[in-house]
Amino acid sequence: MRDAELPLITAVIPTRGRAELVVRAVRSALCQTYAEVEVVVVVDGPDESTVHTLRALDEPRLLVIALAKNVGGSEARNIGIRAARGSWIALLDDDDEWLPEKLSKQMANSVKARHCLVTCLRIERRPGQADMIAPRRLLRAGEDVSEYMFYAKEGSKIICGPQTSGFLATKELFLNVPFSNGLKCHQDWDWYLRAMHDSETVSFMVDEPLYIMNVEPAWPRMTEAARWEISLDWVDSRKHLFTKRAYTSFLINDCMYRCEITRGRLRVFQKLLEACRTMGDLHADDLLAAVKWYFFRPSLRVALRGLTRCIRAVTSAGDMNRTQGQPAPREVEG
């Protein structure tokens, strides 16, 4: 029997071709300390193996929606949200996993509002690296959301804000502000920006990491050769949601940062700097960052990080060998 005092939360997980990962995500949702949870997994296109694996769990709180064709992550989430029975929706990427008290702690910070959004911090886990907590700070009262996410002040890295697996919101908010269909990237940024500009949205961020975001190495990948162009198209389509300096910072610290191409590289950077000058807010610090990303392409940064890790490993091994090779201290008789 359902606890009448607890509203039902529906976890929505889009997936395709990653059966083992999505099972881990599903289990993390079903093992929440919050009692009233159901899970909707949207299999985005033909994928018999994943559908079979999920249905073999024989879990009454799990609904599997198998789509006949691929519609993309945004529309897959929208489909799952529309099918949800819960009055609250929590999103979860198939390669992430919630900590057991995530939903309980988020709901403890919710309010009664038609458009309520509760986010949280996350643990970013990369192979061979120490875990990191992100975002590094919360949104300040009165702070413009685009500047919180993308304005790199005094050479700091952009924050980017909360991520999909941390979104918990009323179903009404998700229905009123659906995910933008057809986006190739930045689906979470796009939704968060639009949701935070909704006049009825009441938001809160829990100052605690409540889930693990598993991050695989992103560079270099052939499929992301033109990612900077996709980022540019996206920010230009959402320019009305950005301040001038947030727009400039995004062009430099996302578009230029992602740009891998070598042929015609100077022309690309000139184009982006001209956009900063005419439509943004360009300063000396921005020019220095542009120069840095011009010379340090993504693949070069990856190679340098790999070299640094190798040097540290060799140095650490050498220090350990020297320590082990030292003679034991002699006891001095009194």
C-alpha positions as CSV (number, residue, x, y, z in Angstrom):
1,M,0.0,0.0,0.0
2,R,1.3,3.4,-0.9
3,D,2.1,5.9,1.8
4,A,-0.5,8.6,1.3
5,E,1.8,11.3,2.6
6,L,4.5,10.7,0.0
7,P,4.0,11.7,-3.6
8,L,5.0,9.2,-6.2
9,I,8.3,10.0,-8.0
10,T,8.9,8.6,-11.5
11,A,12.5,8.0,-12.5
12,V,12.9,8.4,-16.3
13,I,15.9,6.8,-17.9
14,P,16.6,6.9,-21.7
15,T,18.9,4.2,-23.1
16,R,20.0,2.3,-26.1
17,G,22.6,-0.5,-26.5
18,R,24.0,-0.3,-22.9
19,A,22.2,-3.1,-21.1
20,E,24.7,-3.5,-18.3
21,L,24.9,0.2,-17.6
22,V,21.1,0.8,-17.5
23,V,20.5,-2.1,-15.2
24,R,22.9,-0.5,-12.7
25,A,21.1,2.8,-13.1
26,V,17.7,1.2,-12.6
27,R,18.9,-0.6,-9.4
28,S,20.2,2.7,-8.0
29,A,16.7,4.2,-8.5
30,L,14.8,1.3,-7.1
31,C,17.1,1.1,-4.0
32,Q,16.3,4.6,-2.8
33,T,15.4,5.2,0.8
34,Y,12.4,7.3,-0.5
35,A,9.6,4.7,-0.5
36,E,7.4,5.8,-3.4
37,V,9.4,5.3,-6.6
38,E,8.7,3.9,-10.0
39,V,11.1,3.7,-12.9
40,V,10.3,4.2,-16.6
41,V,13.1,3.2,-19.0
42,V,12.7,4.4,-22.6
43,V,14.7,2.2,-25.0
44,D,15.4,4.6,-27.8
45,G,15.1,2.4,-30.9
46,P,15.3,-1.3,-31.8
47,D,17.4,-3.0,-29.0
48,E,16.1,-6.5,-28.1
49,S,19.0,-7.3,-25.9
50,T,18.4,-4.3,-23.6
51,V,14.6,-4.8,-23.5
52,H,15.1,-8.5,-22.6
53,T,17.6,-7.7,-19.9
54,L,15.3,-5.1,-18.3
55,R,12.2,-7.3,-18.4
56,A,14.2,-10.2,-16.9
57,L,14.5,-8.1,-13.7
58,D,10.8,-8.9,-13.2
59,E,10.4,-5.7,-11.2
60,P,6.7,-4.5,-10.8
61,R,7.9,-0.9,-10.3
62,L,9.7,-0.9,-13.7
63,L,8.0,0.1,-17.0
64,V,10.0,-0.5,-20.2
65,I,8.9,1.5,-23.2
66,A,10.6,0.1,-26.4
67,L,10.5,2.6,-29.3
68,A,10.3,1.4,-32.8
69,K,12.7,4.0,-34.1
70,N,15.4,6.2,-32.6
71,V,14.1,9.6,-31.6
72,G,17.1,11.0,-29.6
73,G,17.7,11.6,-25.9
74,S,15.5,14.7,-25.6
75,E,12.4,13.2,-27.1
76,A,13.0,9.9,-25.3
77,R,12.9,11.8,-22.0
78,N,9.7,13.6,-23.1
79,I,8.0,10.2,-23.9
80,G,9.0,8.8,-20.5
81,I,7.8,11.9,-18.7
82,R,4.4,11.8,-20.4
83,A,4.1,8.1,-19.5
84,A,5.0,8.7,-15.9
85,R,2.4,8.1,-13.1
86,G,4.3,10.2,-10.6
87,S,3.5,13.9,-9.8
88,W,7.3,14.3,-9.5
89,I,9.9,13.3,-12.2
90,A,13.5,12.5,-11.5
91,L,15.8,12.1,-14.5
92,L,18.7,9.7,-14.7
93,D,21.2,9.0,-17.4
94,D,21.8,5.3,-18.1
95,D,25.5,5.5,-17.2
96,D,25.0,7.3,-13.9
97,E,23.9,6.0,-10.5
98,W,22.1,7.7,-7.6
99,L,23.2,7.4,-4.0
100,P,20.6,5.8,-1.8
101,E,19.3,9.0,-0.1
102,K,19.2,11.2,-3.2
103,L,15.5,11.5,-3.6
104,S,14.8,11.7,0.1
105,K,17.2,14.6,0.5
106,Q,15.9,16.4,-2.5
107,M,12.2,16.0,-1.5
108,A,13.1,17.4,1.9
109,N,14.0,20.6,0.2
110,S,11.0,20.8,-2.1
111,V,8.1,23.2,-1.8
112,K,4.5,23.0,-2.9
113,A,4.6,24.8,-6.2
114,R,3.4,23.9,-9.7
115,H,6.8,24.4,-11.1
116,C,9.3,23.3,-8.5
117,L,12.9,22.2,-9.4
118,V,15.4,20.6,-6.9
119,T,18.9,19.9,-8.1
120,C,22.0,18.8,-6.3
121,L,25.8,18.4,-6.5
122,R,27.4,15.3,-8.1
123,I,30.5,13.1,-7.9
124,E,32.3,13.1,-11.2
125,R,34.2,9.9,-11.6
126,R,36.8,9.5,-14.4
127,P,39.0,6.4,-14.9
128,G,42.4,6.7,-13.3
129,Q,41.6,10.1,-11.7
130,A,40.4,11.2,-8.3
131,D,36.7,11.9,-7.9
132,M,35.6,15.5,-8.2
133,I,32.6,17.3,-6.8
134,A,30.6,19.5,-9.2
135,P,29.4,22.1,-9.7
136,R,31.9,23.8,-7.5
137,R,29.4,26.3,-6.0
138,L,25.7,26.9,-5.9
139,L,23.7,29.6,-7.8
140,R,23.8,32.8,-5.8
141,A,20.6,34.7,-5.0
142,G,19.9,37.2,-7.8
143,E,22.7,35.8,-10.0
144,D,21.9,35.4,-13.7
145,V,21.7,31.7,-14.5
146,S,23.7,32.0,-17.8
147,E,26.5,33.8,-15.9
148,Y,26.5,31.2,-13.2
149,M,26.9,28.4,-15.8
150,F,29.1,30.0,-18.4
151,Y,30.9,33.2,-17.3
152,A,34.5,32.3,-16.5
153,K,35.5,35.1,-14.1
154,E,39.2,36.0,-13.8
155,G,40.4,32.9,-15.6
156,S,38.4,30.4,-13.7
157,K,36.8,27.4,-15.4
158,I,33.1,27.6,-16.4
159,I,30.8,26.0,-13.9
160,C,28.2,24.6,-16.3
161,G,25.7,24.0,-13.4
162,P,23.6,21.0,-12.5
163,Q,23.4,18.0,-14.9
164,T,20.5,15.8,-16.0
165,S,20.8,13.1,-13.4
166,G,20.4,15.7,-10.7
167,F,17.1,17.1,-12.0
168,L,14.0,16.5,-9.8
169,A,11.0,18.5,-10.7
170,T,7.2,18.5,-10.7
171,K,5.7,16.8,-13.7
172,E,3.9,20.0,-14.5
173,L,7.2,21.8,-15.0
174,F,8.6,19.1,-17.3
175,L,5.3,19.2,-19.4
176,N,5.4,23.0,-19.6
177,V,9.1,23.1,-20.4
178,P,9.8,19.9,-22.4
179,F,13.2,18.9,-23.7
180,S,14.1,20.4,-27.1
181,N,13.7,17.7,-29.7
182,G,16.6,17.2,-32.1
183,L,19.4,18.7,-30.0
184,K,22.7,16.8,-30.6
185,C,24.3,18.1,-27.5
186,H,23.8,20.4,-24.4
187,Q,20.4,18.9,-23.8
188,D,20.7,19.4,-20.0
189,W,22.1,22.9,-20.3
190,D,19.3,23.8,-22.7
191,W,16.5,22.5,-20.4
192,Y,18.0,24.0,-17.2
193,L,18.3,27.5,-18.8
194,R,14.8,27.4,-20.2
195,A,13.3,26.0,-16.9
196,M,15.1,28.6,-14.8
197,H,13.6,31.4,-17.1
198,D,10.1,30.1,-16.6
199,S,8.3,32.7,-14.5
200,E,6.7,30.1,-12.2
201,T,9.8,28.1,-11.5
202,V,10.8,27.8,-7.8
203,S,14.3,26.2,-7.6
204,F,16.7,24.9,-4.9
205,M,20.0,23.1,-5.0
206,V,21.0,20.7,-2.3
207,D,24.6,21.5,-1.3
208,E,25.7,17.8,-1.2
209,P,26.7,15.3,-3.9
210,L,23.8,12.8,-4.3
211,Y,24.8,10.8,-7.4
212,I,27.8,9.5,-9.3
213,M,28.3,10.8,-12.9
214,N,30.6,8.4,-14.7
215,V,32.6,10.3,-17.2
216,E,34.5,8.5,-19.9
217,P,37.5,10.3,-21.7
218,A,36.0,12.6,-24.3
219,W,39.0,13.6,-26.3
220,P,40.0,13.0,-29.0
221,R,37.0,11.4,-30.7
222,M,36.4,11.5,-34.4
223,T,32.6,11.9,-33.9
224,E,33.3,15.1,-32.1
225,A,35.4,16.8,-34.7
226,A,32.7,19.4,-35.4
227,R,31.4,19.7,-31.9
228,W,32.4,23.3,-31.6
229,E,30.1,24.1,-34.6
230,I,27.2,22.3,-32.9
231,S,27.9,24.3,-29.7
232,L,27.9,27.6,-31.7
233,D,24.6,26.8,-33.4
234,W,23.1,26.0,-30.0
235,V,24.2,29.1,-28.2
236,D,23.1,31.3,-31.1
237,S,19.7,29.8,-30.9
238,R,19.5,30.5,-27.2
239,K,21.2,33.9,-27.2
240,H,18.2,35.5,-25.6
241,L,18.8,33.5,-22.5
242,F,22.5,34.7,-22.2
243,T,24.0,37.9,-20.9
244,K,26.6,39.4,-23.2
245,R,29.5,38.3,-21.1
246,A,28.1,34.9,-20.6
247,Y,27.7,34.6,-24.4
248,T,31.3,35.7,-24.9
249,S,32.6,33.3,-22.3
250,F,30.7,30.4,-23.9
251,L,32.2,31.1,-27.3
252,I,35.7,31.1,-25.9
253,N,35.5,28.5,-23.1
254,D,33.3,26.0,-24.8
255,C,33.4,26.5,-28.6
256,M,37.1,27.4,-28.8
257,Y,37.9,24.9,-26.0
258,R,36.3,22.1,-28.1
259,C,37.8,23.1,-31.4
260,E,40.2,20.3,-32.6
261,I,40.6,21.2,-36.3
262,T,44.1,22.3,-37.5
263,R,43.3,23.3,-41.1
264,G,41.7,26.7,-41.2
265,R,42.0,27.0,-37.4
266,L,43.0,30.7,-37.5
267,R,39.9,31.5,-39.5
268,V,37.7,29.7,-37.1
269,F,39.1,31.6,-34.1
270,Q,38.8,34.9,-36.0
271,K,35.1,34.1,-36.7
272,L,34.4,33.3,-33.0
273,L,36.3,36.4,-31.8
274,E,34.4,38.6,-34.2
275,A,31.1,37.2,-32.9
276,C,32.4,38.0,-29.4
277,R,33.2,41.6,-30.4
278,T,30.0,42.3,-32.2
279,M,27.4,40.4,-30.1
280,G,29.2,39.8,-26.8
281,D,31.5,41.6,-24.4
282,L,35.2,41.1,-25.2
283,H,37.9,41.9,-22.7
284,A,41.7,41.3,-22.3
285,D,41.2,38.2,-20.2
286,D,39.0,36.7,-22.9
287,L,41.7,37.3,-25.5
288,L,44.3,35.5,-23.3
289,A,41.9,32.5,-22.9
290,A,41.4,32.5,-26.7
291,V,45.1,32.4,-27.3
292,K,45.5,29.5,-24.8
293,W,42.8,27.4,-26.5
294,Y,44.2,28.2,-30.0
295,F,47.6,26.6,-29.1
296,F,46.3,23.9,-26.8
297,R,43.9,21.8,-28.9
298,P,41.8,19.1,-27.1
299,S,44.0,16.2,-28.3
300,L,47.1,18.0,-27.2
301,R,45.6,18.6,-23.7
302,V,44.8,14.9,-23.5
303,A,48.3,14.0,-24.5
304,L,49.8,16.4,-21.9
305,R,47.6,15.1,-19.1
306,G,48.5,11.5,-20.0
307,L,52.2,12.4,-20.0
308,T,51.8,14.2,-16.6
309,R,50.1,11.1,-15.1
310,C,52.9,8.8,-16.4
311,I,55.6,11.1,-14.9
312,R,53.8,11.2,-11.6
313,A,53.5,7.4,-11.6
314,V,57.2,6.9,-12.4
315,T,58.2,9.4,-9.8
316,S,55.9,7.8,-7.2
317,A,57.3,4.3,-8.0
318,G,60.8,5.6,-7.7
319,D,60.2,7.2,-4.3
320,M,58.6,3.9,-3.1
321,N,61.6,1.8,-4.3
322,R,64.0,4.1,-2.6
323,T,62.1,3.9,0.6
324,Q,61.9,0.1,0.5
325,G,65.6,-0.1,-0.3
326,Q,66.7,1.8,2.8
327,P,68.2,-0.3,5.6
328,A,66.0,-0.7,8.7
329,P,67.1,1.6,11.6
330,R,69.5,0.0,14.0
331,E,68.5,-0.3,17.6
332,V,70.9,1.4,19.9
333,E,71.6,-0.4,23.2
334,G,71.3,1.8,26.3
